Amino acid sequence: SGPVYDPVRAASYWSVARHEMGDELAAVLSLGEPRAVNEAYDAWETGLLLRAIEGRAFRRGLDLGTGVGRVAIRLSERLDRIVGADLAPGMLERAGRNARHAGVRNLDPVRLRSDRLPFRDGSFDLVACLGLLEHLPPSSRLATLRECARVLAPGGLLALALNNEASAFLRDPSDNPLRHGSQEESGYYCAIVGEGDLLRDAAGEFEDRVVGSNLFYSLHRHAARRLPDAARRSAKLGPFFLHAAAWDVALRPLGPLARAAADHHLHVLVRR
C-alpha cells in the first residue's frame, strides 16, 4: 500500500502555511507565479464557467474547495443560496470575509470533507469543483465525484476544471516539482488528475460536455517561464496574460492543439 494521506495535515497546510507564502490568489492557485498569471487563470475559469451556465436558472449551489471564495462569490449572483465548502478553517474565514466585503449575503461557508457530504440527495442544482480534485488522493477523488452525483438533482450541473494529462508542459517536473501524487510533510498534496479515468467513472451518472480549454493562457504562461524572473514579473506582461484568458473565454479552444498544449479543460457534466 502507498503512503497514507492525512486530511488533518492537509487542512492545517491550507489554513495556515499556504497563506504565509503569498497573496490570496497565490494561496489557492499557483505559488511562485507572477500575480498576473493567477489573475488571468481566475478570469478564464470563472469567466468561462459563467458563460457555460448562461441562461440557466439555479436555486441552490455548492462550491467544493471554495478556498477564499473566489468562485462562490462570482456564482452567488446566479443563485438563491450557495454553500462554500472547504476542509480548511483558515480558508473559510477568508471566504466569509471576502463575501462580506463584496456585499454577498447568500454565501454560507461550511467546513466539510468533499467525500462525505452532509446533504440530502438532490439538494443542489449546481456544483462547482474547480481546482480541488488534484489535491485529493485517488480514493477521495472517486468518492467526491460520487457524492457530487448524489447531492445533484436530475438535470443539475457539475463543473470540473481538469488537468490536461496530454500536455508535456504540465507534465514537466519543473512546472510544479511537488505535483507527484504523494503528500508532503507540510500536508500539501498535488497530482495530475487526468480526464480519462475520472470521466469514465462519471459516465454512468453524468453526460459530459467539455466547454473549452485555457490554451492561449497556457501558451503565454509556459513561454513566460523561459524568461528571466525579473522580466517574467514585469507589469508590462500582465495585459498579455489577461488578453490570453479573454481569448480562451471567447473562442473556447478545443481540438488537437488544445489537447497538446492547454493546462486545463473545463467540463460541465449534466446529472442524468
C-alpha positions in Angstrom: 0.0 0.0 0.0 1.1 3.6 -0.7 1.7 6.4 1.7 -1.2 7.4 3.8 -2.9 10.7 3.1 -3.7 12.7 6.3 -6.6 15.2 5.8 -5.8 16.8 9.1 -2.4 17.8 7.9 -3.9 18.9 4.6 -6.4 21.2 6.4 -3.6 22.7 8.6 -1.5 23.4 5.5 -4.3 25.1 3.6 -5.5 27.0 6.7 -2.2 28.5 7.8 1.1 27.6 5.9 -0.3 28.3 2.5 -1.3 31.9 3.4 2.2 32.7 4.7 3.6 32.0 1.2 1.8 34.5 -0.9 -1.3 36.6 -1.6 -4.8 35.2 -1.6 -4.8 34.2 -5.3 -1.5 32.5 -4.9 -2.8 30.7 -1.8 -5.5 29.0 -3.9 -3.9 28.9 -7.4 -0.2 28.8 -8.2 2.5 29.7 -5.7 5.6 31.2 -7.4 3.8 32.5 -10.4 3.5 36.3 -11.1 0.2 37.7 -9.7 -0.9 38.5 -13.3 -0.7 34.8 -14.2 -3.1 33.9 -11.3 -5.4 36.8 -12.2 -5.6 35.5 -15.8 -6.3 31.9 -14.7 -9.1 33.2 -12.4 -10.5 35.3 -15.2 -10.5 32.3 -17.6 -12.0 29.8 -15.1 -14.8 32.0 -13.7 -15.5 33.7 -17.0 -15.9 30.5 -19.0 -18.0 28.9 -16.2 -20.4 31.9 -16.1 -20.7 31.7 -19.9 -21.3 28.0 -19.8 -24.3 28.3 -17.4 -25.7 31.4 -19.0 -29.5 31.3 -19.5 -30.0 28.6 -16.8 -31.9 29.3 -13.6 -30.4 27.8 -10.4 -31.7 27.8 -6.8 -29.0 26.2 -4.7 -25.3 25.8 -5.5 -22.3 24.1 -3.8 -18.7 25.2 -4.4 -16.4 22.4 -3.2 -12.9 23.5 -2.2 -14.1 27.1 -2.1 -10.8 28.4 -0.7 -11.0 32.2 -0.4 -14.4 32.2 -2.1 -13.3 33.5 -5.5 -15.6 31.2 -7.5 -18.5 31.1 -5.0 -18.7 34.9 -4.9 -18.9 35.1 -8.7 -21.6 32.4 -8.8 -23.6 33.9 -5.9 -25.4 36.4 -8.2 -26.8 33.4 -10.2 -28.2 31.6 -7.2 -30.6 31.9 -4.3 -28.1 30.3 -1.9 -24.6 28.9 -2.3 -22.6 26.8 0.1 -18.9 27.5 0.0 -17.4 24.3 1.3 -13.8 23.6 2.4 -11.9 21.4 4.9 -9.6 24.3 6.0 -11.0 26.7 8.6 -8.5 29.4 7.6 -9.9 29.3 4.0 -13.5 29.5 5.2 -12.6 32.5 7.4 -11.2 34.3 4.4 -14.1 33.3 2.1 -16.6 34.7 4.6 -14.7 37.9 4.9 -14.4 38.3 1.2 -18.1 37.7 0.7 -18.9 40.4 3.3 -16.5 42.9 1.5 -18.2 42.1 -1.8 -21.7 42.6 -0.3 -22.6 39.0 -0.8 -25.2 37.8 1.6 -26.3 34.4 0.2 -23.0 32.5 0.7 -22.8 30.1 3.5 -19.2 28.9 4.4 -19.3 25.3 5.7 -16.5 23.1 6.9 -16.7 19.6 5.5 -15.0 16.7 3.6 -15.9 16.6 -0.1 -16.0 12.8 0.0 -18.6 12.7 2.9 -21.1 15.5 2.1 -23.7 16.1 4.9 -26.5 17.0 2.4 -29.6 15.1 1.3 -29.8 13.5 -2.1 -30.7 16.0 -4.9 -30.1 19.1 -2.6 -28.3 21.2 -5.3 -28.8 22.1 -9.0 -25.2 23.4 -9.5 -22.0 22.0 -8.0 -18.6 23.6 -8.8 -15.4 21.6 -8.2 -12.6 23.6 -9.6 -9.0 23.0 -8.6 -9.9 20.6 -5.8 -9.5 17.1 -7.2 -5.8 17.4 -8.0 -5.3 17.9 -4.2 -7.1 14.7 -3.2 -5.8 11.2 -3.3 -7.5 8.8 -5.8 -9.9 7.2 -3.4 -11.2 10.6 -2.1 -11.4 11.8 -5.7 -13.7 9.0 -6.7 -15.8 9.3 -3.5 -16.1 13.1 -4.1 -17.3 12.5 -7.7 -19.9 10.0 -6.4 -21.0 12.5 -3.7 -21.4 15.2 -6.3 -23.7 12.9 -8.2 -25.7 12.1 -5.1 -26.4 15.6 -4.0 -27.2 16.9 -7.5 -30.8 16.9 -8.7 -31.5 15.3 -12.1 -30.6 17.8 -14.8 -28.2 19.6 -12.4 -24.8 20.7 -13.5 -21.3 19.7 -12.2 -18.5 22.0 -13.3 -15.0 20.5 -13.2 -11.7 22.0 -14.2 -9.4 19.1 -15.0 -5.7 18.8 -15.8 -4.8 18.0 -19.4 -2.7 14.9 -18.9 -1.5 15.0 -22.5 0.3 18.4 -22.1 4.1 18.0 -22.0 4.3 21.4 -20.4 2.1 20.4 -17.5 4.0 17.1 -17.0 7.4 18.8 -16.9 8.5 18.4 -13.3 9.9 21.9 -13.2 6.4 23.3 -13.6 5.4 22.1 -10.1 8.1 19.8 -8.6 5.6 18.7 -5.9 2.9 17.5 -8.4 3.9 13.9 -7.8 0.9 12.3 -6.1 2.2 11.8 -2.6 1.7 14.0 0.5 4.5 16.3 1.6 5.4 16.6 5.3 3.7 20.0 5.2 0.4 18.4 4.3 0.4 19.5 0.7 -0.7 17.0 -1.9 -0.9 17.5 -5.7 -1.2 15.2 -8.6 -2.1 15.5 -12.3 -5.7 14.4 -12.4 -6.4 13.4 -16.0 -9.8 13.5 -17.6 -9.8 9.9 -18.9 -10.2 7.8 -15.7 -12.3 10.4 -13.9 -14.8 10.9 -16.8 -15.1 7.1 -17.2 -16.0 6.9 -13.6 -18.6 9.6 -14.1 -20.1 8.2 -17.3 -22.9 6.3 -15.6 -24.2 9.3 -13.6 -23.5 12.2 -16.0 -23.5 13.3 -19.6 -20.2 15.1 -20.2 -20.0 18.4 -22.1 -16.5 19.8 -22.5 -16.8 23.6 -22.6 -13.3 24.8 -23.5 -9.7 25.0 -22.6 -7.1 27.6 -21.4 -4.9 27.1 -24.5 -3.9 30.7 -25.0 -3.3 31.3 -21.3 -1.2 28.2 -21.1 1.0 29.1 -24.1 1.6 32.5 -22.6 2.3 31.1 -19.1 4.8 28.5 -20.3 6.6 30.9 -22.7 7.0 33.4 -19.9 8.6 30.7 -17.7 11.6 30.8 -20.0 12.2 34.5 -19.3 14.5 35.8 -16.6 12.5 36.2 -13.4 12.5 40.0 -13.4 11.2 40.1 -16.9 8.5 37.4 -16.1 7.2 39.5 -13.3 7.3 42.8 -15.2 3.9 44.7 -15.0 4.2 45.0 -18.8 3.4 41.3 -19.2 0.2 41.5 -17.2 -2.1 42.6 -20.0 -0.8 39.8 -22.3 -1.9 37.1 -19.8 -5.3 38.8 -19.3 -5.8 39.1 -23.1 -4.9 35.4 -23.5 -7.5 34.4 -20.9 -10.1 36.6 -22.7 -9.4 34.8 -26.0 -9.9 31.5 -24.2 -13.3 32.6 -22.9 -14.4 34.0 -26.2 -13.1 31.2 -28.5 -13.3 28.2 -26.2 -10.4 26.4 -28.0 -10.8 22.6 -28.3 -9.2 20.0 -30.6 -5.7 18.8 -31.2 -3.8 22.0 -30.4 -5.7 22.4 -27.1 -5.1 18.7 -26.4 -1.4 19.2 -26.9 -0.7 22.4 -25.0 -3.6 23.6 -22.8 -3.1 23.1 -19.0 -6.8 22.5 -18.3 -10.2 21.8 -19.9 -13.4 23.0 -18.3 -16.2 20.3 -18.3 -19.8 20.8 -17.4 -21.4 17.5 -16.6 -25.2 17.1 -16.6 -26.7 14.8 -14.0 -28.7 12.0 -15.6 
